[in-house]
Amino acid sequence: MAAPTTAPAERGSLHLPPPGPRRRRAVLALLAAVTVLAVAGGWLVYGSSWLAVTRVEVTGTRVLTPGQVRGVADVRLGGALASVDTGAIGRRLRKALPRIGSVEVARSWPHTIRLKVTERTPSALIKKDGKFIEVDPTGVRYATSVTAPKGVPLVELTLSQSPSVRLFGTKRLLQTAVEVAADLPSAVHKAARSIRVRSYDNITILLSGGRTVMWGSRERGGEKAVALTALMKAAGGANRFDVSAPSAPAAE
């Protein structure tokens, strides 16, 4: 009679002994250490003075002052740097100070909030009720002052009975003049004293020294800028420049 045989263990199965007390204690100690570190880290970042806001640094201002920007930013000193809402600060600044075109709000560890401001640059001025409205190259009206900033051309509408008023309206014609100002070459823009609009397709730039530029309409502004730059180099002594047809500029 054959002797009984032991059935082989099921292939692929693995039986581990239950963890002993020593292993359980090690796991519990590790979990406790992780918990302590997490709590300590949270307190360090959000509750301690080691990473609190003690300074607000402002850069990039030209007309505005750093004090004005800090006041509107309203960053609470002594609060946790990690909990500062940088997005809310940016929105507050752009809403309350429209002169700000953009602002970067960043944390600088361990104690500083940095505000990098870019102010709008005036491309043209519009006079209304004895005051001057500054308009940037995109057409945004962002500031009003009683004195005209230097080096910025004033838009003048001399439309009289021009049909352009009925076709386009005063607001659109003002915007057209601002767009022309944005297209002017840098050197010409600095010398420009006013942009005179007689009609949609009859726009003249008055420069320092009694010089004038016949620009024509708003169309093909980039081509006109290139033509005017070349024309003023070739005929620097002229007093009148005509780039209304940029492919055939003239000077006299």
C-alpha positions as CSV (number, residue, x, y, z in Angstrom):
1,M,0.0,0.0,0.0
2,A,1.4,3.3,-1.0
3,A,2.3,5.8,1.7
4,P,0.1,9.0,1.7
5,T,1.6,12.1,0.1
6,T,1.4,15.7,1.2
7,A,-0.4,17.9,-1.4
8,P,1.9,20.5,-2.7
9,A,1.1,24.2,-1.8
10,E,-1.0,26.0,-4.3
11,R,1.3,27.5,-6.9
12,G,1.6,31.3,-6.7
13,S,0.3,31.7,-3.1
14,L,2.4,33.3,-0.4
15,H,1.6,33.1,3.2
16,L,3.1,35.8,5.4
17,P,3.1,35.6,9.1
18,P,1.0,38.3,10.8
19,P,2.9,41.4,11.9
20,G,4.4,41.1,15.3
21,P,4.2,43.7,18.0
22,R,7.6,45.1,17.2
23,R,6.5,45.9,13.6
24,R,3.3,47.4,14.6
25,R,5.1,49.7,17.0
26,A,7.5,50.8,14.2
27,V,4.6,51.6,11.9
28,L,2.8,53.6,14.6
29,A,6.0,55.5,15.4
30,L,6.5,56.4,11.8
31,L,2.9,57.7,11.4
32,A,3.2,59.7,14.6
33,A,6.5,61.3,13.2
34,V,4.8,62.2,9.9
35,T,1.9,63.7,11.7
36,V,4.2,65.8,13.9
37,L,6.2,67.0,10.9
38,A,3.0,67.9,9.0
39,V,1.6,69.9,12.0
40,A,5.0,71.6,12.6
41,G,5.3,72.5,8.9
42,G,1.8,73.9,8.8
43,W,2.4,76.0,11.9
44,L,5.8,77.2,10.4
45,V,4.2,78.3,7.2
46,Y,0.8,79.6,8.4
47,G,1.2,80.3,12.1
48,S,4.7,81.4,13.0
49,S,6.3,84.8,12.5
50,W,9.3,83.2,10.7
51,L,7.4,83.3,7.3
52,A,5.1,86.3,8.0
53,V,4.8,89.4,5.7
54,T,6.9,92.2,7.0
55,R,7.6,94.2,3.7
56,V,5.8,95.2,0.5
57,E,8.2,96.1,-2.3
58,V,6.9,98.3,-5.2
59,T,8.9,98.7,-8.5
60,G,8.1,100.2,-11.9
61,T,6.1,103.3,-10.9
62,R,6.6,106.5,-12.9
63,V,3.7,108.8,-12.2
64,L,2.2,106.9,-9.3
65,T,4.2,106.6,-6.1
66,P,5.1,103.4,-4.2
67,G,3.0,104.7,-1.3
68,Q,-0.1,104.9,-3.4
69,V,0.4,101.4,-4.7
70,R,1.0,100.0,-1.2
71,G,-2.1,101.7,0.1
72,V,-4.4,100.3,-2.5
73,A,-2.7,96.8,-2.4
74,D,-3.7,96.7,1.3
75,V,-1.4,93.8,2.2
76,R,-1.8,92.9,5.9
77,L,1.6,93.0,7.6
78,G,2.2,90.2,10.1
79,G,0.0,87.7,8.2
80,A,1.3,84.5,6.8
81,L,3.1,85.0,3.5
82,A,1.6,81.8,2.1
83,S,-2.0,82.9,2.7
84,V,-1.7,86.2,0.8
85,D,-4.2,86.2,-2.1
86,T,-2.0,87.6,-4.9
87,G,-4.8,87.5,-7.5
88,A,-7.0,89.7,-5.3
89,I,-4.2,92.3,-4.8
90,G,-3.8,92.5,-8.6
91,R,-7.5,93.0,-9.2
92,R,-7.7,95.7,-6.5
93,L,-4.8,97.7,-8.0
94,R,-6.1,97.6,-11.6
95,K,-9.6,98.6,-10.5
96,A,-8.6,101.5,-8.2
97,L,-5.6,102.7,-10.2
98,P,-6.5,102.6,-13.9
99,R,-3.1,104.1,-14.8
100,I,-1.8,100.6,-14.0
101,G,-1.8,98.6,-17.2
102,S,-0.5,95.4,-15.6
103,V,1.0,94.3,-12.3
104,E,2.9,91.2,-11.2
105,V,2.2,90.2,-7.6
106,A,4.7,87.7,-6.2
107,R,5.8,86.2,-2.9
108,S,9.5,86.5,-2.1
109,W,10.3,84.3,0.8
110,P,10.6,84.6,3.7
111,H,8.9,88.0,4.3
112,T,8.2,90.1,1.2
113,I,5.4,90.7,-1.3
114,R,6.7,92.2,-4.5
115,L,4.5,94.4,-6.7
116,K,6.0,95.0,-10.2
117,V,3.9,97.8,-11.8
118,T,3.7,98.7,-15.5
119,E,1.9,102.1,-16.0
120,R,0.1,102.9,-19.1
121,T,1.8,105.3,-21.6
122,P,-0.3,108.1,-23.1
123,S,-0.5,108.1,-26.9
124,A,-2.8,111.1,-27.2
125,L,-4.7,113.6,-25.2
126,I,-8.4,114.6,-25.5
127,K,-9.5,117.9,-24.1
128,K,-12.8,118.0,-22.3
129,D,-14.3,120.7,-20.0
130,G,-10.9,122.3,-19.7
131,K,-9.1,119.2,-18.6
132,F,-6.9,116.7,-20.5
133,I,-7.7,113.0,-20.7
134,E,-4.8,110.7,-21.3
135,V,-5.5,107.8,-23.7
136,D,-3.1,104.9,-24.2
137,P,-2.3,103.2,-27.6
138,T,-5.2,100.8,-27.2
139,G,-7.7,103.6,-26.7
140,V,-8.1,103.2,-22.9
141,R,-8.9,106.6,-21.2
142,Y,-7.2,106.2,-17.8
143,A,-6.4,109.6,-16.3
144,T,-7.5,113.2,-16.3
145,S,-5.4,116.2,-15.4
146,V,-5.7,120.0,-15.5
147,T,-2.3,120.3,-17.3
148,A,-1.3,118.6,-20.5
149,P,1.6,116.1,-20.1
150,K,4.6,117.1,-22.2
151,G,5.4,115.2,-25.4
152,V,1.9,113.9,-26.0
153,P,-0.2,115.2,-29.0
154,L,-3.6,116.7,-28.5
155,V,-6.5,115.5,-30.6
156,E,-8.3,118.4,-32.3
157,L,-11.6,117.9,-34.1
158,T,-12.2,120.6,-36.8
159,L,-15.1,118.9,-38.5
160,S,-17.4,121.8,-39.2
161,Q,-20.0,120.4,-41.7
162,S,-18.0,117.3,-42.6
163,P,-20.2,114.3,-43.5
164,S,-17.8,112.1,-41.5
165,V,-19.6,113.2,-38.3
166,R,-22.9,111.7,-39.6
167,L,-21.2,108.6,-41.0
168,F,-18.8,107.8,-38.1
169,G,-19.8,110.0,-35.1
170,T,-17.5,112.1,-33.0
171,K,-16.5,109.2,-30.7
172,R,-15.2,107.1,-33.6
173,L,-13.3,110.0,-35.1
174,L,-11.6,110.6,-31.8
175,Q,-10.7,106.9,-31.6
176,T,-9.3,107.1,-35.2
177,A,-7.0,110.0,-34.2
178,V,-5.8,108.0,-31.2
179,E,-5.0,105.1,-33.5
180,V,-3.0,107.4,-35.8
181,A,-1.0,108.6,-32.8
182,A,-0.2,105.0,-32.0
183,D,1.1,104.4,-35.5
184,L,3.4,107.4,-35.6
185,P,7.2,106.7,-35.6
186,S,8.7,107.3,-32.1
187,A,10.6,110.4,-33.2
188,V,7.6,111.9,-34.9
189,H,5.4,111.2,-31.9
190,K,7.7,113.0,-29.6
191,A,7.7,116.1,-31.9
192,A,3.9,116.0,-32.5
193,R,1.9,118.9,-30.9
194,S,-1.5,118.0,-32.2
195,I,-3.5,115.6,-34.4
196,R,-6.1,117.6,-36.4
197,V,-9.1,115.7,-37.7
198,R,-11.0,117.5,-40.5
199,S,-12.7,114.3,-41.7
200,Y,-12.2,110.6,-41.6
201,D,-9.7,110.7,-44.5
202,N,-8.2,114.1,-43.8
203,I,-6.0,113.9,-40.7
204,T,-3.0,116.1,-40.2
205,I,-0.2,116.0,-37.6
206,L,1.2,119.3,-36.5
207,L,4.9,119.0,-35.4
208,S,7.2,121.3,-33.6
209,G,8.8,124.1,-35.7
210,G,5.7,124.6,-37.7
211,R,6.1,121.4,-39.7
212,T,3.0,119.4,-40.8
213,V,2.4,115.8,-41.9
214,M,-0.6,115.1,-44.1
215,W,-1.6,111.6,-43.0
216,G,-4.9,111.1,-44.8
217,S,-7.1,108.3,-43.3
218,R,-6.3,105.8,-40.6
219,E,-5.8,103.1,-43.2
220,R,-2.3,101.6,-43.9
221,G,-0.8,103.3,-40.8
222,G,2.2,101.0,-40.7
223,E,3.1,101.7,-44.3
224,K,2.7,105.4,-43.7
225,A,5.0,105.3,-40.7
226,V,7.7,103.6,-42.8
227,A,7.3,106.1,-45.6
228,L,7.4,109.1,-43.3
229,T,10.6,107.9,-41.6
230,A,12.3,107.6,-45.0
231,L,10.9,110.9,-46.3
232,M,12.1,112.9,-43.3
233,K,15.6,111.5,-43.7
234,A,15.7,112.3,-47.4
235,A,14.1,115.7,-47.0
236,G,14.9,116.8,-43.5
237,G,14.7,120.5,-44.3
238,A,11.1,120.3,-45.6
239,N,8.2,121.8,-43.7
240,R,5.4,119.7,-45.2
241,F,5.3,115.9,-45.6
242,D,2.5,114.0,-47.3
243,V,2.2,110.3,-46.8
244,S,-1.6,110.0,-47.4
245,A,-0.6,107.8,-50.3
246,P,2.4,105.9,-48.8
247,S,3.5,104.5,-52.1
248,A,4.0,108.0,-53.4
249,P,5.1,110.2,-50.5
250,A,6.0,113.9,-51.1
251,A,7.7,116.7,-49.2
252,E,8.1,120.4,-49.8
